[in-house]
């Protein structure tokens, strides 16, 4: 397992499960600060299987720069054609109710499970 601390959040990549779990609150100041997150996502996706799970259920908050970072990651996966993305969300967290469904609009092969 690989772990990245990003502000008040932790992202854990579990290669055996091909999953990225996001925990805490991700409130980095701007897109430049999210570069380290983008690189972690890219590296993790390159070593994953055909499907990558983004488990956002424990993520209490994600700001607009974070949503943009995830959106760009999904668009990059779409461009390459892999890995397929499954997003796990938590219906009791308001930002997830509002934002996760938009990932499907970016790439119709994204699977959303809330």
C-alpha positions in Angstrom: 0.0 0.0 0.0 1.1 3.5 -0.8 -0.1 6.5 1.1 -0.1 10.2 0.4 -0.8 12.9 3.0 -2.5 15.9 1.4 -3.3 18.6 3.9 -5.9 17.2 6.3 -6.6 14.2 4.1 -4.9 10.8 3.3 -5.1 8.9 0.0 -4.3 5.2 0.2 -3.6 3.1 -2.8 -4.2 -0.6 -2.4 -2.7 -2.3 -5.4 -4.1 -5.7 -4.6 -7.6 -4.3 -4.6 -6.9 -1.7 -7.3 -8.4 1.0 -5.1 -7.7 4.5 -4.0 -9.3 5.5 -0.7 -9.7 9.2 0.2 -10.1 10.1 3.9 -10.5 13.3 5.8 -11.0 16.8 4.3 -9.1 17.8 1.2 -8.8 21.6 1.1 -5.5 22.3 -0.7 -5.2 26.0 -1.7 -5.0 25.8 -5.5 -4.4 23.6 -8.5 -0.6 23.8 -8.0 -0.9 22.3 -4.6 -3.0 19.5 -6.1 -0.1 18.5 -8.4 1.2 16.0 -5.9 -2.3 14.4 -5.8 -2.5 14.3 -9.6 0.9 12.6 -9.7 -0.2 10.1 -7.1 -3.4 9.3 -9.0 -1.4 8.9 -12.3 1.2 6.6 -10.7 -1.5 4.5 -9.0 -3.5 4.1 -12.2 -0.5 3.0 -14.1 0.0 0.0 -11.7 -3.7 -0.9 -11.4 -5.6 -3.5 -13.2 -8.4 -2.9 -15.8 -10.6 -1.2 -13.2 -9.7 1.4 -10.5 -11.9 2.1 -7.6 -12.0 5.6 -6.2 -13.5 5.2 -2.7 -14.6 8.7 -1.7 -17.0 7.4 1.0 -14.8 8.6 4.0 -13.9 11.9 2.4 -15.9 14.6 4.3 -14.9 17.5 2.1 -13.4 18.2 -1.3 -13.0 21.7 -2.6 -13.4 22.8 -6.2 -9.7 22.4 -7.0 -9.9 18.9 -5.7 -13.0 18.1 -7.8 -11.2 19.6 -10.8 -8.2 17.3 -10.1 -10.4 14.2 -10.0 -12.2 15.3 -13.1 -8.9 15.8 -15.0 -7.8 12.4 -13.8 -11.0 10.8 -15.1 -10.6 12.6 -18.5 -7.0 11.3 -18.7 -8.2 7.7 -18.1 -10.9 8.2 -20.7 -8.3 9.4 -23.2 -6.1 6.3 -22.6 -9.2 4.0 -22.4 -8.1 2.6 -19.1 -8.4 1.9 -16.3 -12.1 1.9 -16.1 -13.2 3.9 -13.0 -15.7 3.0 -10.3 -16.5 5.8 -7.8 -17.9 4.9 -4.4 -19.7 7.7 -2.7 -21.6 8.4 0.5 -25.1 9.8 0.1 -25.0 11.4 3.5 -22.2 13.8 2.6 -23.5 16.8 0.7 -20.6 17.6 -1.6 -20.7 14.0 -2.8 -24.5 14.1 -3.5 -23.9 17.2 -5.7 -20.6 16.4 -7.5 -20.0 12.6 -7.9 -22.7 12.1 -10.6 -20.8 14.7 -12.8 -17.9 12.2 -13.2 -20.3 10.0 -15.3 -20.9 13.0 -17.6 -17.1 13.2 -18.2 -16.8 9.5 -19.2 -20.0 7.4 -19.6 -18.0 4.3 -18.6 -17.5 5.6 -15.1 -19.5 3.5 -12.7 -21.1 5.4 -9.7 -22.1 3.6 -6.6 -23.6 5.7 -3.8 
